[in-house]
């Protein structure tokens, strides 16, 4: 079942109006306004933005993706049994935020679904075991847990969702 939305999700562009984005998290506001484009140019992370269809410039939400790895030992024992004992390749959703004006309207869920679909497509060409997020607080953690993310052994706000689980759910 598809959901009708009033926004599109695409890569960040220089023309996008980032100046008025406000999600009530100063660090996330600062990132989209000051650093997202620089990080994309340096291939540190790529930012994908939700834009209202009628404006094509106003950002109502965003997420970033980058690659990385995590220690084998940080996964729960039930997962460790299935993994080699060296750093495990992952994709990190470094930031995910929705503008205050659009919170509660499904933008966050759309952004997460888009991110997971991109990760799934990448996993066909590159080794990726899981998607990892580091929630900023308990409310953000609850959002990710609702979509099947699981906790790591060592950090309560660091969560993962295996590519296998993503394949099964999408």
Residue pairs with C-beta under 8 A, 6 or more apart in sequence:
3 106
3 110
5 106
5 110
6 52
6 53
6 54
7 50
7 51
7 52
7 53
7 60
7 61
7 102
7 107
7 110
8 50
8 51
8 53
9 48
9 49
9 50
9 51
9 110
9 111
9 114
10 48
10 49
10 51
11 40
11 46
11 47
11 48
11 49
12 36
12 37
12 40
12 46
12 47
12 48
12 49
12 62
14 37
15 57
16 49
16 51
16 57
16 59
17 55
17 57
17 58
17 59
18 32
18 33
18 36
18 59
19 33
20 58
21 29
21 32
21 33
21 59
21 62
21 97
21 99
22 29
22 99
22 100
23 29
23 97
23 98
23 99
23 100
23 103
24 100
25 97
25 136
27 136
28 95
28 97
28 136
29 97
31 64
31 95
32 47
32 59
32 62
32 95
32 97
36 45
36 47
36 62
36 64
37 47
39 45
39 47
39 64
40 46
40 47
44 66
45 64
45 65
45 66
45 94
46 64
46 65
46 66
47 62
47 63
47 64
48 62
48 63
48 64
48 65
48 111
48 114
48 115
48 118
49 59
49 61
49 62
50 59
50 60
50 61
50 62
50 98
50 102
50 107
50 110
50 111
51 57
51 58
51 59
51 60
52 58
52 60
59 99
60 98
60 99
60 101
60 102
60 107
61 96
61 97
61 98
61 99
61 102
61 107
61 108
61 110
61 111
62 95
62 96
62 97
62 111
63 93
63 94
63 95
63 96
63 97
63 111
63 112
63 114
63 115
64 93
64 94
64 95
64 96
65 91
65 92
65 93
65 94
65 115
65 118
65 119
66 91
66 92
66 94
67 89
67 90
67 91
67 92
67 126
67 128
68 89
68 90
68 91
68 92
68 132
69 87
69 88
69 89
69 90
70 87
70 88
70 90
70 130
70 132
70 152
70 160
71 87
71 88
72 80
72 83
72 84
72 85
72 86
72 87
72 88
73 80
73 153
74 152
74 153
74 154
74 155
74 158
75 83
75 88
75 152
75 153
75 160
76 150
76 151
76 152
76 153
79 162
83 129
88 129
88 130
89 126
89 127
89 128
89 129
90 128
90 129
90 130
90 131
90 132
90 160
91 119
91 122
91 128
91 130
91 131
91 132
92 131
92 132
92 133
92 134
93 112
93 115
93 131
93 132
93 133
94 134
96 108
96 111
96 112
96 115
96 133
98 107
98 108
98 111
99 107
108 143
109 147
112 144
112 147
113 170
115 131
116 131
116 161
116 166
116 170
117 170
119 128
119 131
119 163
119 166
120 163
120 166
120 167
120 170
122 128
123 163
128 163
129 162
129 163
130 160
130 161
130 162
130 163
131 160
131 161
131 163
131 166
132 158
132 159
132 160
133 144
133 149
133 158
133 159
133 160
134 155
134 157
134 158
134 159
135 141
135 143
135 144
135 157
135 158
135 159
136 157
137 157
138 157
140 157
141 156
141 157
141 159
144 159
144 161
145 159
147 161
148 161
148 165
148 169
149 159
149 160
149 161
150 159
150 160
150 161
151 158
151 159
152 158
152 159
152 160
